[in-house]
Amino acid sequence: MTEKIAIGMSGGVDSSVAAFLLKKKGYTLTGFTLRLWDGGSRCCDLEDIRSAVRIASSLGIPHYVIDARKEFERVVVRPFVNEYLAGRTPNPCVVCNREIKFFFLMKQLKLLDCDLIATGHYARIIRHNNEYFLHRAKDQKKSQEYFLARVDKDILKNIIFPLGDLTKEQVTRISKKNKISIQREESQEVCFITERSYYDFILKNIKEQKDYSGKIIDQKNKILANHDCYFKYTIGQRQGLGISDRTPYYIMAIDAPNNNVIVGKREDMLKRKFTIKDPYWYKEFKGLTEKLEVKIRYNHKQASAKIKNENGLFAISFTRNQYAITPGQLAVFYKGDMVVGSGWIDRVL
């Protein structure tokens, strides 16, 4: 019997090629596109929906649009704004994958009695001793396992990633050879923001307007400059501080309760230790301490660290200093290419 797959189609090249490859292998496909945000920059708006409809039609597969705008605003956009207001730097794509994209695809899998769900993500799911684990894709530069590291472990057995063993160059060649035409260029920005900056978007979406101005201070509380809004700044930022010195200052921390921005020199940005909150484990954390490799943001090269469990509070200590460990970002834990868990960076020690 032919397996039935519910496939997420964003309207972009990757998900379109994924659908093409699955159709070519003989699977029975039904395409789904989520309407997430009006006026987004990619995978969110009407232009992307029209592209997905066109691709599905060219492949001869049924296609449906699911209106998830209310859930997306509540689960992704509102927390994104609140995290910036709290002085943290959020990662909305991680939340969207778990709470929106795969949640809605799993609903369709059950409603249509499908066998699997698929997307155009670059990642792999590999079975180990009757358990399924998320792994990095073959294309290490394109691999998106970091953004998938919160997807529910229980549904990994239901997911297929057709692009996991392909490179981006191979996918592009397949697209061109088979005339899978996508007009919109890919964007690396947060999909729902078209404003000039995150600051402009946040300011427009704040429910309660108030004074967000404050001081730029050093670690000894010396005032170095004034600023008009603390959430204009992010950890590691060097430009636009308005401070003159022989060596540059960098943003070290955001003190949201006091509207202050704390700066230091580059050497002050190098830290080894931090704690996480809301850990999620694919592989059981057995001991009090484990050695793993850790990524602290998507484009960070994973580095060796010890993870210590103290009554449910997990503290991470890198073997070597790392640059700009940022509260609000996701720390992902690896054994080789396999994702074993993750947690939101809480405090830098």
HELIX and SHEET records of a PDB file:
HELIX    1   1 VAL A   13  LYS A   24  1                                  12    
HELIX    2   2 LEU A   46  LEU A   59  1                                  14    
HELIX    3   3 ARG A   69  PHE A   72  1                                   4    
HELIX    4   4 GLU A   73  VAL A   77  3                                   5    
HELIX    5   5 ARG A   78  LEU A   85  1                                   8    
HELIX    6   6 PRO A   92  CYS A   96  1                                   5    
HELIX    7   7 ASN A   97  LYS A  101  3                                   5    
HELIX    8   8 PHE A  102  LEU A  111  1                                  10    
HELIX    9   9 GLU A  145  LEU A  148  5                                   4    
HELIX   10  10 LYS A  153  ASN A  158  5                                   6    
HELIX   11  11 LYS A  168  LYS A  177  1                                  10    
HELIX   12  12 TYR A  198  LYS A  204  1                                   7    
HELIX   13  13 TYR A  230  LYS A  232  5                                   3    
HELIX   14  14 ALA A  256  ASN A  258  5                                   3    
HELIX   15  15 ARG A  266  MET A  269  5                                   4    
SHEET    1   A 5 HIS A  63  ASP A  67  0                                        
SHEET    2   A 5 THR A  28  ARG A  35  1                                        
SHEET    3   A 5 LYS A   4  GLY A   8  1                                        
SHEET    4   A 5 LEU A 116  ALA A 118  1                                        
SHEET    5   A 5 ILE A 159  ILE A 160  1                                        
SHEET    1   B 2 ARG A 124  HIS A 128  0                                        
SHEET    2   B 2 GLU A 131  HIS A 135 -1                                        
SHEET    1   C 4 ILE A 223  HIS A 227  0                                        
SHEET    2   C 4 GLY A 214  ILE A 217 -1                                        
SHEET    3   C 4 ASN A 260  GLY A 264  1                                        
SHEET    4   C 4 TYR A 250  ASP A 255 -1                                        
SHEET    1   D 7 LEU A 270  TRP A 281  0                                        
SHEET    2   D 7 LEU A 313  TYR A 323 -1                                        
SHEET    3   D 7 ALA A 303  GLU A 310 -1                                        
SHEET    4   D 7 THR A 289  LYS A 295 -1                                        
SHEET    5   D 7 LEU A 330  LYS A 335 -1                                        
SHEET    6   D 7 MET A 338  VAL A 348 -1                                        
SHEET    7   D 7 LEU A 270  TRP A 281 -1                                        
END                                                                             
